Amino acid sequence: MSVLSHPEYDDHELVAFHRDPASGLRAIIAIHDTTLGRGLGGCRVYPYGSEALAITDALRLSRGMTYKAALAGLKQGGGKAVVMADPRRDKTPAMMQAMGKFVQSLGGRYVIAEDSGTDEADMHEVAKQTAFIGGGAAPLNPDDPGDRDTSAATALGIFFGIQAAVRFKLGRDDLKDLRVSIQGVGKVGKVLARHLHEAGAKLFVCDAHAPAVEDCVRRYGATAIDATELFELEVDVFSPCALGAILNDDSVPRLRATIIAGAANNQLAEPRQGKALLERGVLYAPDYAINAGGIINLYYEGPTRRWADVESHLRRIGGTLTTIFERSHDEGRPTDVIADRLAEAIFRAPRGVA
Ligand code: NAD
């Protein structure tokens, strides 16, 4: 499989392959763009059915990190690592240490962090072999989740994003009695549910894992809904916090939400869904603009970290979204297209190619 002619290849600066027979590691690190800083991105461990699928994921996800970091105002580039292994069956400390050596060999152009299939214990092994690892500062006060707990910061960023969307679309400064549906009340969704409940919103939650729903019903007076009701339910805000490609040819025509604002990555199944949402008058908060809380949190690492700085940066997600919404409205172009153009202007400008 050729990388340079791959449809997801977007002038990535580096795509490196590594195999370590002793530990069984088979990994790819893709660095998309380091104009603004080192290429930071999580390490995903997943039993890819083929090398081609792993390459596709590494190329697509590393590019996404460049856009996300640029729009979040971070002096950081985009990278991503993928390990072809089943995280439950194949992953070992030796494999993660071998991954650390691979990261170290790139001399700091790529900075590794947690992602799906990796956790704190894995980063502990990686850190034995490389200094180029994101996060690790202890929580500094009771509000501070610590720089590696990305989900609490992601949820707070989503909450600020919802506030901005409600202000823009509904002309309201408060969320009292607002009807919000959440798909997926896992690590991010459940914290978002708490913020929304505290702000007075009425919650409708669905999750493939029943105890997660029951928890929200008990704690936040949420109404449990099932997957079949999700799209037809009339709500002010639909917050997808479970999986990608949720906005597709099947769901978009059925949607009865005014605003879509959630944590899931790659919510649009195809770019054309962004246009379809605009035409239906639905305000879509582009996923990578609203869900950047995790990398913002990670950015404030080390001894100078202050939670107040993290929180004020998270609030800027609302301002960025408002800019996107206004430009989308003025230019009649979908919000996801506007977000891409804004991000490109930020990371391409220093290279003189914006
Ligand atoms: P998680 O795995 O903790 O939670 C996801 C929840 O969705 C789980 O409770 C799961 O049971 C549920 N779910 C899965 N499939 C479902 C379905 N078909 N219908 C209803 N519920 C379903 O993950 P998370 O960390 O909360 O992340 C949620 C989403 O946000 C993911 O798409 C993730 O990629 C994205 N995201 C997370 C972060 C972060 O900081 N954790 C940052 C950016 C983006």
Residues whose N, C-alpha, C, O or C-beta is under 5 A from the ligand:
A	BS01	NAD	T150 S151 T154 Q183 G184 V185 G186 K187 V188 G189 C206 D207 A208 H209 A212 C241 A242 L243 G244 A263 A264 N265 N291 G294
